[in-house]
Amino acid sequence: MIEIREAREEDRESAIRLLWKAFEATTNYDDYLKQEWIERWNNPEKENYAYVAVDKGKVVSSLSFFTTSEHEQIIRGASVRFAGVWGVTTDAAYRRRGLVKKLFDISFPRMREEKASLSILDPFHRPFYEKFSFALSEKRTRHIFNRGQIRAGKTRDDIIIREAKDPEDRKTIQQVERSMIRFGSRFFSSDGPLDYVMKNGIMHILEDKNGPVGCVWFNFTRGPPFTPPELTVSMSRYTSDDVFPSIVELVRNYSANVSKITWWADADVPVRHYFTDIHQPESHMLGSMMMRVVDLEDYCHSIKIPEETSEKVTIELNDDQCPWNTGVYTLIPDGGNLRAERSNSEPEISLNAFQLSEMIGGITPPTLLRSLQEIKCNAETAKRLDKMFPADTFVSYVRF
């Protein structure tokens, strides 16, 4: 019989091998074991948890998650603690037996126990995770072009650009990243990922007399033989819009002898404004992270909403995998805060857990969900929900 339980140290070797087969089997296994994340697997003292399905002493399915601290993210205007799900896989011989569902069934209560009101993951297949009530919540862009297709901007003469090499530069980059919450919710880079990008590429910091105002990362990859390299640009963050032209000019300088430029950016970053040719460059709206509410009352208490929002809405929620959420609630705005109180009132809208996740995810506001027939309520109720949960552009600066 397959046992579903929290992971133990004795499971480590079997679980790591399962993850290697699922995600990186093209790499050398011995090299794989040297990756820094190996130590994070099932390390509750550092808020990393793992749950496994075990058959005859062998791990055949696995689900891991970490919980965030207060300073690592701003979601809907506040530091909302969440559980980041990663390493979800099942041995090929054991698939289609509902093992991942069983792992989520025992993981969600632990997430709630660890005070995570929200869960976020990066899916391999969106419909698979919709079954567990995760909804798309992220927007970011990828632009592909060559140097001749991007023009120079009007740069600031007072900006100094330097390369980030010192560990102390991590704090500077994180400071710039936090300024991006003016565009929407963000999960910020931690020290580990920043160490990686500084060692595996060229990270620049832009500063003026008052301190850091921007950053951007470059990485060159070799193309086919006898062809120029390709350039990847990422982590283009800036504290105010007048800094961005200097980032564009730096990209142009680095792209002098490359065959192709791929620029990953937040959806609000105006890369296309600088294209000279609007037909040849490729711009893709991407973003894959998905959200799910783990504890509705705590989530509502944690976030901020527009201060002018004043009208209540009573909802009925049915949540099979997080049954503590099931019930009728009145959502009560209170000067920029939101309360979810258990209620005996007649609900104005009935939601399942997936519909709730769609509503709070930020990609599709409630009025649009209603128009798309994803939720059922009258137009006035949808408008009041819109005021509580307006469109919000979430971006995770850490891929997990």
Phi, psi and omega per residue, in radians:
M1 nan 2.417 3.140
I2 -1.364 2.264 -3.119
E3 -1.735 2.262 3.099
I4 -1.876 2.107 -3.043
R5 -2.853 3.040 3.002
E6 -1.200 2.515 -3.098
A7 -1.198 2.687 3.065
R8 -2.138 2.886 -3.136
E9 -1.052 -0.573 -3.135
E10 -1.137 -0.301 -3.137
D11 -1.503 -0.172 -2.933
R12 -0.990 -0.948 -3.066
E13 -1.045 -0.782 -3.124
S14 -1.152 -0.722 -3.126
A15 -1.181 -0.756 -3.139
I16 -1.098 -0.669 3.114
R17 -1.167 -0.669 3.075
L18 -1.070 -0.765 3.122
L19 -1.130 -0.673 3.097
W20 -1.079 -0.804 3.140
K21 -1.097 -0.602 -3.064
A22 -1.367 -0.659 -2.944
F23 -2.036 -0.483 -3.016
E24 -2.497 0.676 -3.075
A25 -1.153 -0.266 3.094
T26 -1.367 -0.190 3.113
T27 -1.626 2.829 3.074
N28 -1.219 2.285 -3.054
Y29 -1.097 -0.689 3.130
D30 -1.116 -0.673 3.085
D31 -1.185 -0.650 3.130
Y32 -1.026 -0.679 -3.104
L33 -1.173 -0.253 -3.128
K34 -1.536 -0.097 -3.111
Q35 -1.187 2.506 -2.978
E36 -1.148 -0.464 -3.085
W37 -1.222 -0.300 -3.113
I38 -0.976 -0.685 -3.124
E39 -1.221 -0.401 -3.122
R40 -1.357 -0.387 -3.084
W41 -1.066 2.193 3.105
N42 0.897 1.067 3.110
N43 -2.228 1.305 -3.042
P44 -0.990 -0.491 3.126
E45 -1.092 -0.428 3.091
K46 -1.942 0.455 3.051
E47 1.047 0.675 3.013
N48 -2.094 2.190 -2.987
Y49 -2.205 2.641 3.115
A50 -2.458 2.484 3.067
Y51 -2.231 2.498 -2.985
V52 -2.399 2.738 2.907
A53 -1.900 2.217 -3.017
V54 -2.144 2.289 3.081
D55 -2.228 2.036 3.129
K56 0.957 0.753 3.088
G57 1.415 0.008 -3.108
K58 -1.937 2.319 3.071
V59 -1.291 2.105 -3.103
V60 -1.975 -0.183 3.054
S61 -2.700 2.577 -3.037
S62 -2.592 2.581 3.044
L63 -2.509 2.226 3.120
S64 -2.111 2.690 2.996
F65 -2.662 2.667 3.022
F66 -2.050 2.761 3.040
T67 -2.000 2.519 -3.023
T68 -1.607 2.768 3.049
S69 -1.710 3.046 -2.971
E70 -1.068 -0.653 -2.985
H71 -1.491 -0.038 -2.970
E72 -1.547 -0.226 -3.071
Q73 -2.715 2.686 2.939
I74 -2.225 2.025 -3.137
I75 -2.163 2.123 -3.055
R76 0.847 0.875 2.985
G77 1.399 0.062 -3.082
A78 -2.539 2.899 3.116
S79 -1.486 1.628 -3.103
V80 -1.657 1.980 3.140
R81 -1.164 2.268 3.127
F82 -2.331 2.884 3.064
A83 -1.823 2.075 3.126
G84 -1.615 1.982 -3.070
V85 -1.517 2.364 3.126
W86 -2.634 2.949 3.036
G87 1.081 0.641 3.120
V88 -1.530 2.034 -3.129
T89 -2.756 2.768 3.086
T90 -2.378 2.379 3.051
D91 -0.951 2.418 -3.044
A92 -0.961 -0.582 -3.100
A93 -1.311 -0.160 -3.061
Y94 -2.068 0.203 -3.096
R95 -1.338 2.857 -3.135
R96 1.120 0.558 3.050
R97 -2.049 0.118 3.123
G98 1.309 0.388 -3.087
L99 -1.197 -0.690 3.140
V100 -1.124 -0.696 3.079
K101 -1.019 -0.769 3.140
K102 -1.122 -0.624 3.102
L103 -1.186 -0.711 3.052
F104 -1.110 -0.664 -3.114
D105 -1.015 -0.614 3.133
I106 -1.661 -0.266 3.126
S107 -1.414 -0.691 -3.097
F108 -1.001 -0.781 3.086
P109 -1.053 -0.619 3.119
R110 -1.198 -0.680 3.081
M111 -1.015 -0.791 3.134
R112 -1.124 -0.703 3.104
E113 -1.056 -0.590 3.134
E114 -1.534 0.229 3.029
K115 1.187 0.505 3.024
A116 -1.649 2.002 -3.113
S117 -1.541 -0.115 -3.053
L118 -2.452 2.628 3.014
S119 -2.208 2.477 -3.107
I120 -2.324 2.474 3.085
L121 -2.593 2.853 3.080
D122 -1.945 1.845 -2.936
P123 -1.413 2.664 2.945
F124 -1.456 -0.415 -3.129
H125 -2.678 1.949 -3.023
R126 -0.944 -0.869 -3.109
P127 -1.041 -0.524 3.132
F128 -1.062 -0.769 -3.089
Y129 -1.448 -0.308 3.009
E130 -1.106 -0.466 3.094
K131 -1.102 -0.415 3.124
F132 -1.812 0.298 3.016
S133 1.280 0.428 2.984
F134 -1.526 2.396 -3.133
A135 -2.166 2.572 -3.136
L136 -0.998 2.372 -3.046
S137 -2.450 0.015 -2.984
E138 -2.094 2.510 3.005
K139 -2.263 2.183 2.943
R140 -2.603 2.942 -3.030
T141 -2.191 2.720 3.009
R142 -2.264 2.153 3.137
H143 -1.981 2.327 3.137
I144 -2.158 2.177 -3.030
F145 -2.834 3.125 3.011
N146 -2.086 3.009 -3.001
R147 -1.069 -0.590 -3.114
G148 -1.230 -0.146 -3.086
Q149 -1.800 0.163 3.102
I150 -2.314 2.333 -3.071
R151 -1.764 2.881 3.121
A152 -1.360 2.690 3.069
G153 -1.920 -3.118 3.123
K154 -1.571 1.710 -3.032
T155 -1.454 2.790 3.096
R156 -1.555 2.287 -3.121
D157 -1.267 -0.341 -3.046
D158 -1.560 0.041 -3.107
I159 -1.574 2.285 3.073
I160 -1.865 2.395 -3.114
I161 -2.022 2.273 3.114
R162 -2.385 2.782 3.121
E163 -1.497 2.400 3.114
A164 -1.515 2.106 -3.127
K165 -2.324 -0.516 -3.045
D166 -1.446 2.517 3.071
P167 -0.966 -0.517 3.120
E168 -1.155 -0.352 3.118
D169 -1.163 -0.335 3.107
R170 -1.035 -0.744 3.139
K171 -1.112 -0.640 3.118
T172 -1.124 -0.789 3.133
I173 -1.114 -0.742 3.128
Q174 -1.100 -0.604 3.092
Q175 -1.111 -0.749 3.106
V176 -1.151 -0.728 3.137
E177 -1.001 -0.689 -3.096
R178 -1.114 -0.448 3.118
S179 -1.194 -0.318 -3.095
M180 -1.302 -0.091 3.109
I181 -1.196 -0.170 3.048
R182 -1.132 -0.323 3.101
F183 -1.637 -0.304 -3.098
G184 2.631 -2.928 -3.080
S185 -1.223 2.522 -3.117
R186 -2.503 2.515 2.918
F187 -1.906 2.031 -2.949
F188 -1.437 2.794 3.086
S189 -1.212 2.413 3.045
S190 -1.686 3.073 -3.046
D191 -1.065 -0.715 -3.095
G192 -1.044 -0.956 3.100
P193 -1.051 -0.615 3.125
L194 -1.190 -0.670 3.050
D195 -1.034 -0.707 -3.115
Y196 -1.104 -0.844 -3.070
V197 -1.196 -0.560 3.115
M198 -1.216 -0.498 3.119
K199 -1.507 -0.359 -3.034
N200 -2.135 0.889 -3.135
G201 2.717 -2.921 -3.107
I202 -2.132 1.959 3.133
M203 -1.797 2.241 3.117
H204 -1.995 2.532 3.042
I205 -2.009 2.362 3.095
L206 -1.841 2.309 -3.089
E207 -2.363 2.643 2.915
D208 -2.122 -2.952 -3.043
K209 -1.120 -0.327 -3.115
N210 -1.674 -0.113 3.127
G211 2.299 -2.875 -3.083
P212 -1.202 2.422 -3.138
V213 -2.241 -0.119 -3.134
G214 -3.019 2.960 3.044
C215 -2.730 2.792 3.105
V216 -2.829 2.572 -3.069
W217 -2.109 2.440 3.130
F218 -2.177 2.477 3.076
N219 -2.495 2.209 3.138
F220 -1.728 2.392 3.039
T221 -2.218 2.504 -3.108
R222 -1.387 2.304 3.099
G223 -1.542 -2.738 3.091
P224 -1.041 2.799 -3.140
P225 -0.943 2.461 3.071
F226 1.144 0.391 3.073
T227 -2.111 2.677 3.116
P228 -1.105 2.763 3.112
P229 -1.226 2.924 3.034
E230 -1.850 2.658 -3.065
L231 -2.091 2.267 3.002
T232 -1.886 2.287 3.112
V233 -2.028 2.354 3.131
S234 -2.697 3.104 3.093
M235 0.980 0.665 3.104
S236 -1.481 1.663 -3.126
R237 -2.064 2.643 -3.103
Y238 -2.760 2.575 -3.027
T239 -1.407 -0.386 3.096
S240 -2.654 2.733 -3.018
D241 -1.073 -0.504 -3.089
D242 -1.265 -0.095 3.069
V243 -1.475 -0.508 -2.985
F244 -1.042 -0.675 3.097
P245 -0.980 -0.558 3.108
S246 -1.213 -0.575 3.052
I247 -1.178 -0.746 3.111
V248 -1.028 -0.774 -3.125
E249 -1.122 -0.652 3.101
L250 -1.146 -0.696 3.073
V251 -1.053 -0.772 3.122
R252 -1.067 -0.710 -3.129
N253 -1.138 -0.699 -3.123
Y254 -1.294 -0.343 -3.026
S255 -1.673 0.253 -3.043
A256 -1.014 -0.649 -3.046
N257 -2.216 0.726 3.117
V258 -2.036 2.734 -3.101
S259 -1.521 -0.492 -3.079
K260 -2.691 2.513 3.086
I261 -2.063 2.256 3.019
T262 -2.047 2.057 -3.052
W263 -2.025 1.968 3.046
W264 -1.572 2.291 -3.065
A265 -2.624 2.798 2.965
D266 -1.056 2.646 -3.092
A267 -1.053 -0.458 -3.078
D268 -1.540 -0.103 -3.118
V269 -1.349 2.163 -2.961
P270 -1.444 0.995 3.132
V271 -1.072 -0.768 -3.070
R272 -1.107 -0.375 3.111
H273 -1.028 -0.460 -3.054
Y274 -1.738 0.074 3.100
F275 -1.317 2.319 3.069
T276 -1.445 -0.432 -3.132
D277 -2.159 2.033 -3.073
I278 -1.529 -0.070 -3.085
H279 -1.751 -0.698 -3.047
Q280 -1.383 -0.773 3.116
P281 -1.083 2.589 3.102
E282 -1.794 2.309 3.045
S283 -2.238 2.199 -3.084
H284 -2.119 2.289 3.010
M285 -1.499 2.001 -3.088
L286 -2.099 -2.629 -3.062
G287 1.887 2.125 -3.005
S288 -2.174 -0.292 -3.061
M289 -1.036 2.468 -3.138
M290 -2.147 2.579 -3.123
M291 -2.066 2.686 3.009
R292 -2.562 2.355 3.093
V293 -1.305 2.229 3.086
V294 -1.672 -0.712 3.136
D295 -2.383 1.829 -3.023
L296 -1.091 -0.811 -3.084
E297 -1.081 -0.772 -3.119
D298 -1.218 -0.661 3.114
Y299 -1.058 -0.863 -3.136
C300 -1.063 -0.693 3.127
H301 -1.143 -0.506 -3.036
S302 -1.411 -0.590 -2.978
I303 -1.479 2.928 2.967
K304 -1.911 2.562 3.072
I305 -2.198 2.875 3.122
P306 -0.948 2.318 -3.047
E307 -1.060 -0.495 -3.102
E308 -1.341 -0.163 3.121
T309 -1.206 2.219 -3.039
S310 -2.372 -0.254 -3.025
E311 -1.632 2.371 -3.126
K312 -1.356 2.804 2.981
V313 -2.464 2.349 3.078
T314 -1.805 2.184 -3.101
I315 -2.106 2.676 2.964
E316 -1.959 2.253 -3.080
L317 -2.114 2.321 3.029
N318 -2.056 2.043 -3.061
D319 -2.327 1.750 -3.061
D320 -1.208 -0.636 -3.060
Q321 -1.541 -0.387 3.018
C322 -2.130 1.252 -2.959
P323 -1.095 -0.343 3.089
W324 -1.120 -0.323 3.106
N325 -1.427 -0.353 -3.039
T326 -1.119 2.323 3.115
G327 2.606 -3.039 3.118
V328 -1.846 2.312 -3.108
Y329 -2.278 2.551 2.886
T330 -1.819 2.124 3.105
L331 -1.523 2.075 -2.974
I332 -2.080 1.918 3.050
P333 -1.205 2.553 -3.116
D334 -2.622 1.414 3.058
G335 1.013 0.777 -3.141
G336 1.701 -0.152 3.063
N337 -1.889 2.956 -3.121
L338 -2.432 2.326 3.070
R339 -2.028 2.491 3.013
A340 -2.009 1.882 -3.081
E341 -1.948 2.355 3.064
R342 -0.998 2.487 -2.975
S343 -2.500 2.664 3.008
N344 -1.801 0.107 -3.109
S345 -1.282 2.812 3.076
E346 -1.234 2.187 -3.124
P347 -1.198 2.513 3.078
E348 -1.586 -0.260 3.112
I349 -2.709 2.463 3.058
S350 -1.916 2.303 -3.068
L351 -2.263 2.552 2.860
N352 -1.651 3.094 -3.037
A353 -1.130 -0.621 3.116
F354 -1.164 -0.752 3.114
Q355 -1.082 -0.664 3.079
L356 -1.096 -0.770 3.140
S357 -1.106 -0.685 3.056
E358 -1.053 -0.709 -3.046
M359 -1.199 -0.662 -3.103
I360 -1.608 -0.185 -3.026
G361 -1.147 -0.439 3.042
G362 1.687 -0.276 -3.122
I363 -1.358 -0.773 -3.050
T364 -2.194 1.802 -3.106
P365 -1.101 2.780 -3.077
P366 -0.953 -0.676 -3.136
T367 -1.120 -0.652 3.098
L368 -1.259 -0.683 3.068
L369 -1.007 -0.686 3.111
R370 -1.141 -0.776 -3.133
S371 -1.111 -0.571 3.115
L372 -1.442 0.018 3.135
Q373 1.112 0.520 3.064
E374 -1.472 -0.485 3.040
I375 -2.277 2.738 -3.124
K376 -2.101 2.037 3.059
C377 -2.919 3.034 3.085
N378 -1.408 2.907 -3.056
A379 -1.078 -0.648 -3.107
E380 -1.147 -0.721 3.108
T381 -1.099 -0.747 3.128
A382 -1.077 -0.679 3.128
K383 -1.141 -0.706 3.118
R384 -1.161 -0.647 3.065
L385 -1.168 -0.628 3.068
D386 -0.983 -0.694 -3.109
K387 -1.212 -0.502 3.080
M388 -1.399 -0.698 -3.050
F389 -2.201 1.185 3.127
P390 -1.187 2.912 3.091
A391 -0.933 2.427 -3.079
D392 -2.527 2.209 -3.087
T393 -1.606 1.706 3.098
F394 -1.515 2.418 3.017
V395 -2.416 2.311 3.009
S396 -1.685 2.111 3.087
Y397 -1.434 -0.073 3.048
V398 -2.083 2.188 3.088
R399 -1.611 2.260 -3.114
F400 -2.494 nan nan
